[in-house]
Amino acid sequence: MAILEVKNVGKRFGGLQALGDVNLNVEENTVHAIIGPNGAGKSTLLNCLVGKLIPDTGSVMFDGQSVLGRKPYEINQMGISRVFQTPEIFGDLTVMENMLIPCFAKRDGAFEMNAISSVMNQKEVVEKAEHMLEDMNLMDKRQMHAASMSRGDKRRLEIAMCLSQEPRLLLLDEPTAGMARADTNNTIDLLKRIKEERDITIAIIEHDMHVVFSLAERITVLAQGTPLVEDTPDKIKGHPKVREAYLGESQDAA
């Protein structure tokens, strides 16, 4: 059953067609990767899914409800969380303070920084935050300022913040970008564990094919704003259209 349905989505920026008639189904409780060369429309599509952009044509449905016209925080409340390419955390706050932010966010998506002290006195909230940090192997860094963490640990913190909201769909925009190989492999292991332990669907945009083929159960390939092919990882690897999009090899030459 598809939890996310994208139908005939198109988006233009002036004379540039970023997306053209995109159709995509993400099945519930799977890991679905969206790949493609630079400029293929991956980030534009992701921004349409989370309310940062409104497509010119088509529809985006999450669990039978349209996300179009909703503000990002409303989409988050529907059960969709996004991890950005550059970790979006507050560097001047401690790891624990960052972890508490989702616990006192207001319904309109805003929060008051001076509310941290009051939340710290709520035992059940602090225990939940500590449990998430423990689960991400970050408890020993809870008093560290987030700015001083490694990129891999910042990513783990951001994922923990997202998971504390108990999303049904986790969207990951190049989660291993800029990481050393060790951190990349740790992130792969973390995402595998999240998928195994939680009732969650993951959609990932990623350039690193090691990450894609380590995680994805289904892959959609975009090129020039339109889907080229969608299939299992084994069939994607040698697909002539994929080789042409990535390597410039024509199908005739393949």
C-alpha positions as CSV (number, residue, x, y, z in Angstrom):
1,M,0.0,0.0,0.0
2,A,1.4,3.4,-1.0
3,I,1.6,5.9,1.9
4,L,2.9,8.6,-0.4
5,E,1.4,9.2,-3.9
6,V,2.8,11.7,-6.4
7,K,0.7,12.1,-9.5
8,N,1.5,14.2,-12.6
9,V,3.5,16.7,-10.6
10,G,5.1,19.6,-12.6
11,K,7.0,22.6,-11.5
12,R,8.5,25.5,-13.5
13,F,10.8,28.3,-12.5
14,G,10.3,30.9,-15.2
15,G,11.4,29.2,-18.5
16,L,13.0,26.3,-16.6
17,Q,11.0,23.1,-16.2
18,A,12.3,21.6,-13.0
19,L,9.7,18.8,-12.8
20,G,7.6,17.4,-15.6
21,D,4.7,15.0,-15.0
22,V,6.3,13.1,-12.1
23,N,4.5,10.0,-10.9
24,L,5.8,8.2,-7.8
25,N,4.4,5.8,-5.2
26,V,6.3,5.1,-2.0
27,E,5.0,1.9,-0.3
28,E,4.4,1.9,3.4
29,N,7.3,0.5,5.6
30,T,9.8,0.5,2.8
31,V,13.0,2.5,2.0
32,H,12.6,4.2,-1.3
33,A,15.5,6.1,-2.9
34,I,15.2,8.9,-5.4
35,I,18.4,9.3,-7.4
36,G,19.5,11.2,-10.5
37,P,22.3,13.5,-11.9
38,N,22.7,17.1,-10.6
39,G,19.8,19.2,-11.8
40,A,17.4,16.2,-12.2
41,G,14.8,17.7,-10.0
42,K,15.3,15.7,-6.8
43,S,15.4,18.6,-4.3
44,T,12.5,20.4,-6.1
45,L,10.4,17.2,-5.7
46,L,11.3,16.9,-2.0
47,N,10.4,20.6,-1.4
48,C,7.0,19.9,-3.0
49,L,6.5,17.0,-0.6
50,V,7.1,19.1,2.5
51,G,5.3,22.3,1.6
52,K,8.3,24.5,0.8
53,L,7.1,24.6,-2.9
54,I,3.7,24.2,-4.4
55,P,3.7,22.3,-7.7
56,D,2.1,24.0,-10.8
57,T,0.3,20.8,-11.7
58,G,-0.5,17.4,-10.2
59,S,-1.2,16.2,-6.7
60,V,0.7,14.9,-3.6
61,M,-1.2,12.6,-1.2
62,F,0.1,11.3,2.1
63,D,-2.0,8.6,3.6
64,G,-5.0,9.7,1.5
65,Q,-4.7,13.4,2.4
66,S,-3.4,16.1,0.1
67,V,-0.3,18.0,1.3
68,L,-0.7,20.8,-1.2
69,G,-1.4,24.2,0.2
70,R,-0.4,23.1,3.8
71,K,2.4,24.9,5.6
72,P,5.5,22.9,6.5
73,Y,4.6,22.6,10.2
74,E,1.1,21.3,9.2
75,I,2.7,18.6,7.0
76,N,5.0,17.7,9.9
77,Q,1.9,17.3,12.1
78,M,0.5,14.9,9.5
79,G,3.4,12.6,10.2
80,I,6.1,13.7,7.7
81,S,9.6,14.7,9.0
82,R,12.5,15.9,6.9
83,V,16.2,15.7,7.5
84,F,18.0,18.4,5.5
85,Q,21.2,18.0,3.5
86,T,23.0,20.4,6.0
87,P,22.0,19.4,9.6
88,E,19.5,22.0,10.9
89,I,20.3,22.2,14.6
90,F,21.1,25.1,17.0
91,G,24.8,25.2,17.4
92,D,24.8,27.5,20.4
93,L,22.5,25.2,22.3
94,T,23.6,21.9,24.0
95,V,22.7,18.6,22.5
96,M,20.1,18.1,25.2
97,E,18.5,21.5,24.6
98,N,18.3,20.7,20.9
99,M,16.7,17.4,21.7
100,L,14.0,19.2,23.8
101,I,13.0,21.6,21.1
102,P,10.5,19.2,19.4
103,C,9.0,18.6,22.9
104,F,7.8,22.2,23.3
105,A,7.2,23.3,19.8
106,K,3.9,25.2,19.5
107,R,1.1,24.1,17.2
108,D,2.0,26.8,14.8
109,G,5.5,25.4,14.5
110,A,7.1,28.2,16.6
111,F,8.8,27.8,19.9
112,E,10.1,30.1,22.6
113,M,13.8,29.7,23.6
114,N,13.0,30.7,27.2
115,A,10.7,27.7,27.5
116,I,13.7,25.3,27.7
117,S,14.0,25.8,31.5
118,S,10.4,24.9,32.1
119,V,10.6,21.8,29.9
120,M,13.7,20.7,31.7
121,N,11.6,20.4,34.9
122,Q,9.1,18.0,33.2
123,K,10.4,14.6,34.1
124,E,8.6,12.6,31.4
125,V,9.8,15.0,28.7
126,V,13.4,14.9,29.8
127,E,13.2,11.1,30.1
128,K,12.0,10.9,26.5
129,A,14.8,13.1,25.3
130,E,17.4,11.1,27.2
131,H,16.0,7.9,25.8
132,M,16.3,9.2,22.3
133,L,19.9,10.4,22.9
134,E,20.7,7.0,24.4
135,D,19.3,5.3,21.4
136,M,21.5,7.4,19.1
137,N,24.6,6.9,21.3
138,L,24.7,10.6,22.1
139,M,24.1,10.6,25.9
140,D,27.7,11.2,26.6
141,K,27.5,14.4,24.5
142,R,24.3,15.8,26.0
143,Q,26.0,18.8,27.6
144,M,28.2,19.5,24.6
145,H,27.3,22.5,22.4
146,A,26.0,21.2,19.2
147,A,28.3,23.3,17.1
148,S,31.3,21.4,18.3
149,M,30.0,18.0,17.2
150,S,31.2,16.0,14.2
151,R,29.0,16.1,11.1
152,G,28.0,12.5,11.7
153,D,26.9,13.2,15.3
154,K,25.0,16.3,14.1
155,R,23.2,14.1,11.7
156,R,22.4,11.6,14.4
157,L,21.0,14.4,16.6
158,E,18.8,15.8,13.8
159,I,17.4,12.3,13.1
160,A,16.8,11.9,16.8
161,M,14.9,15.2,16.9
162,C,12.8,14.0,13.9
163,L,12.1,10.6,15.4
164,S,10.9,12.1,18.7
165,Q,7.9,13.4,16.8
166,E,7.1,9.8,15.9
167,P,6.7,10.4,12.1
168,R,5.3,7.8,9.7
169,L,7.4,9.1,6.8
170,L,11.0,10.2,7.2
171,L,12.5,12.2,4.2
172,L,16.2,12.3,4.0
173,D,18.0,14.8,1.7
174,E,21.5,13.5,1.1
175,P,22.0,12.5,4.8
176,T,25.7,11.4,4.3
177,A,26.8,14.5,2.3
178,G,30.2,15.7,3.4
179,M,30.8,12.8,5.7
180,A,33.9,10.7,6.1
181,R,33.4,7.0,5.0
182,A,33.3,5.9,8.7
183,D,30.5,8.3,9.5
184,T,28.7,7.3,6.3
185,N,28.8,3.6,7.2
186,N,27.6,4.5,10.8
187,T,24.7,6.4,9.3
188,I,23.8,3.5,7.1
189,D,23.8,1.2,10.1
190,L,21.7,3.7,12.0
191,L,19.0,4.0,9.3
192,K,18.9,0.2,8.9
193,R,18.2,-0.1,12.6
194,I,15.6,2.6,12.6
195,K,13.8,0.8,9.7
196,E,13.9,-2.5,11.6
197,E,12.8,-1.2,15.0
198,R,10.1,1.4,14.0
199,D,6.9,1.4,12.0
200,I,8.3,3.9,9.6
201,T,8.7,4.6,5.9
202,I,11.9,6.2,4.6
203,A,12.4,8.2,1.4
204,I,15.9,9.2,0.6
205,I,17.6,11.5,-1.9
206,E,21.3,10.5,-2.2
207,H,24.2,10.8,-4.6
208,D,26.3,8.1,-2.9
209,M,25.4,4.9,-4.6
210,H,27.0,2.9,-1.8
211,V,24.4,4.4,0.5
212,V,21.5,3.9,-2.0
213,F,22.3,0.2,-2.7
214,S,22.9,-0.5,1.0
215,L,19.5,0.8,2.1
216,A,16.9,1.0,-0.7
217,E,14.3,-1.5,-1.5
218,R,13.0,0.5,-4.4
219,I,14.7,3.2,-6.5
220,T,13.3,5.9,-8.7
221,V,15.7,7.5,-11.2
222,L,15.0,11.1,-12.3
223,A,16.6,12.9,-15.2
224,Q,15.8,16.4,-16.4
225,G,12.8,16.6,-14.1
226,T,11.1,13.4,-15.3
227,P,11.2,9.8,-14.0
228,L,13.4,7.5,-16.2
229,V,12.8,4.2,-14.5
230,E,11.6,2.8,-11.1
231,D,12.7,-0.7,-10.0
232,T,14.5,-2.8,-7.5
233,P,18.2,-2.0,-6.8
234,D,19.4,-5.2,-8.6
235,K,17.6,-4.1,-11.8
236,I,18.5,-0.5,-11.5
237,K,22.3,-1.2,-11.4
238,G,22.6,-2.3,-15.0
239,H,19.6,-0.5,-16.5
240,P,20.6,1.2,-19.9
241,K,18.6,4.3,-19.1
242,V,20.4,4.8,-15.8
243,R,23.8,4.3,-17.4
244,E,22.9,6.9,-20.1
245,A,21.7,9.4,-17.5
246,Y,24.8,9.0,-15.2
247,L,27.5,8.1,-17.6
248,G,26.4,9.5,-20.9
249,E,26.3,6.1,-22.5
250,S,23.7,5.7,-25.2
251,Q,21.5,2.6,-25.1
252,D,22.8,1.7,-28.6
253,A,26.4,1.7,-27.3
254,A,25.5,-0.3,-24.2
